[in-house]
Amino acid sequence: MTVKELIKYLEEIPGDTIIIMSRDSEGNSYSPLSGISTEYNYRAEETWYGEIKLRPEVAEHADPEDIGEGPDWKPAVVIWPIN
């Protein structure tokens, strides 16, 4: 899902609706949304998981190992659960 698709979907929902995240696709556990980060790039390792690292433009003092750059790294919005 892209930000554009998410915005279109969320426009239909009342603004005071709580956001709950499932731990996995089977619905084994749930958690409220804690926060959103936009300073990461994502690289898929499989269709269902990958890794995140800092985008170069926000990683001024970061260790080079913590920076995700190159053709496989895509800008991402990361949604964090409370637990």
Contact map, one row per residue, 1 for C-alpha under 8 A:
11101100000000000000000000000000000000000000000000000000000000000000000000000000000
11111100000000000000000000000000000000000000000000000000000000000000000000000000000
11111110000000000000000000000000000000000000000000000000000000000000000000001000000
01111111000000000000000000000000000000000000000000000000000000000000000000000000000
11111111100000000000000000000000000000000000000000000000000000000000000000000000000
11111111110000000000000000000000000000000000000000000000000000000000000000000000000
00111111111000000000000000000000000000000000000000000000000000000000000000000000000
00011111111100000000000000000000000000000000000000000000000000000000000000000000000
00001111111110000000000000000000000000000000000000000000000000000000000000000000000
00000111111110000000000000000000000000000000000000000000000000000000000000000000000
00000011111111000000000000000000000000000000000000000000000000000000000000000000000
00000001111111000000000000000000000000000000000000000000000000000000000000000000000
00000000111111101000000000000000000000000000000000000000000000000000000000000000000
00000000001111111000000000000000000000000000000000000000000000000000000000000000000
00000000000011111000000000000000000000000000000000000000000000000000000000000000000
00000000000001111100000000000000000000000000000000000000000000000000000000000000000
00000000000011111110000000000000000000000000000000000000000000000000000000000000000
00000000000000011111000000000001000000000000000000000000000000000000000000000000000
00000000000000001111100000000001100000000000000000000000000000000000000000000000000
00000000000000000111110000000111100000000000000000000000000000000000000000000000000
00000000000000000011111000000111100000000000000000000000000000000000000000000000100
00000000000000000001111110111110000000000000000000000000000000000000000000000000000
00000000000000000000111110111110000000000000000000000000000000000000000000000000000
00000000000000000000011111111000000000000000000000000000000000000000000000000000000
00000000000000000000011111110000000000000000000000000000000000000000000000000000000
00000000000000000000000111110000000000000000000000000000000000000000000000000000000
00000000000000000000011111111100000000000000000000000000000000000000000000000000000
00000000000000000000011111111100000000000000000000000000000000000000000000000000000
00000000000000000000011100111110000000000000000000000000000000000000000000000000000
00000000000000000001111000111111000000000000000000000000000000000000000000000000000
00000000000000000001111000001111100000000000000000000000000000000000000000000000111
00000000000000000111100000000111110000000000000000000000000000000000000000000000110
00000000000000000011100000000011111000000000000000000000000000000000000000000011110
00000000000000000000000000000001111100000000000000000000000000000000000000000011110
00000000000000000000000000000000111110000000000000000000000000000000000000000011100
00000000000000000000000000000000011111000000000000000000000000000000000000001111000
00000000000000000000000000000000001111110000000000000000000000000000000000001111000
00000000000000000000000000000000000111110000000000000000000000000000000000111100000
00000000000000000000000000000000000011111000000000000110010000000000000000011000000
00000000000000000000000000000000000011111100000000011110000000000001000000111100000
00000000000000000000000000000000000000111110000000011110000000000001100011110000000
00000000000000000000000000000000000000011111000001111000000000000001000011110000000
00000000000000000000000000000000000000001111100001110000000000000001000111000000000
00000000000000000000000000000000000000000111111111100000000000000000000100000000000
00000000000000000000000000000000000000000011111111100000000000000000000000000000000
00000000000000000000000000000000000000000001111111000000000000000000000000000000000
00000000000000000000000000000000000000000001111110000000000000000000000000000000000
00000000000000000000000000000000000000000001111111000000000000000000000000000000000
00000000000000000000000000000000000000000001111111100000000000000000000000000000000
00000000000000000000000000000000000000000111110111110000000000000000000000000000000
00000000000000000000000000000000000000000111100011111000000000000000000000000000000
00000000000000000000000000000000000000011110000001111100000000000001000000000000000
00000000000000000000000000000000000000011100000000111110000000000111000000000000000
00000000000000000000000000000000000000111000000000011111011000000111000000000000000
00000000000000000000000000000000000000111000000000001111111000000011100000100000000
00000000000000000000000000000000000000000000000000000111111100000011100000000000000
00000000000000000000000000000000000000000000000000000011111100000000000000000000000
00000000000000000000000000000000000000100000000000000111111100000000000000000000000
00000000000000000000000000000000000000000000000000000111111111000010000000000000000
00000000000000000000000000000000000000000000000000000001111111000000000000000000000
00000000000000000000000000000000000000000000000000000000001111100000000000000000000
00000000000000000000000000000000000000000000000000000000001111110110000000000000000
00000000000000000000000000000000000000000000000000000000000011111110000000000000000
00000000000000000000000000000000000000000000000000000000000001111110000000000000000
00000000000000000000000000000000000000000000000000000000000000111111000000000000000
00000000000000000000000000000000000000000000000000001100000001111111000000000000000
00000000000000000000000000000000000000000000000000001111001001111111100000000000000
00000000000000000000000000000000000000011110000000011111000000001111110010000000000
00000000000000000000000000000000000000001000000000000011000000000011111110000000000
00000000000000000000000000000000000000000000000000000000000000000001111110000000000
00000000000000000000000000000000000000000000000000000000000000000000111111000000000
00000000000000000000000000000000000000000011000000000000000000000000111111000000000
00000000000000000000000000000000000000001110000000000000000000000001111111100000000
00000000000000000000000000000000000000001110000000000000000000000000001111110000000
00000000000000000000000000000000000001011100000000000010000000000000000011111000000
00000000000000000000000000000000000001111100000000000000000000000000000001111100000
00100000000000000000000000000000000111110000000000000000000000000000000000111110000
00000000000000000000000000000000000111010000000000000000000000000000000000011111000
00000000000000000000000000000000111110000000000000000000000000000000000000001111100
00000000000000000000000000000000111110000000000000000000000000000000000000000111110
00000000000000000000100000000011111000000000000000000000000000000000000000000011111
00000000000000000000000000000011110000000000000000000000000000000000000000000001111
00000000000000000000000000000010000000000000000000000000000000000000000000000000111
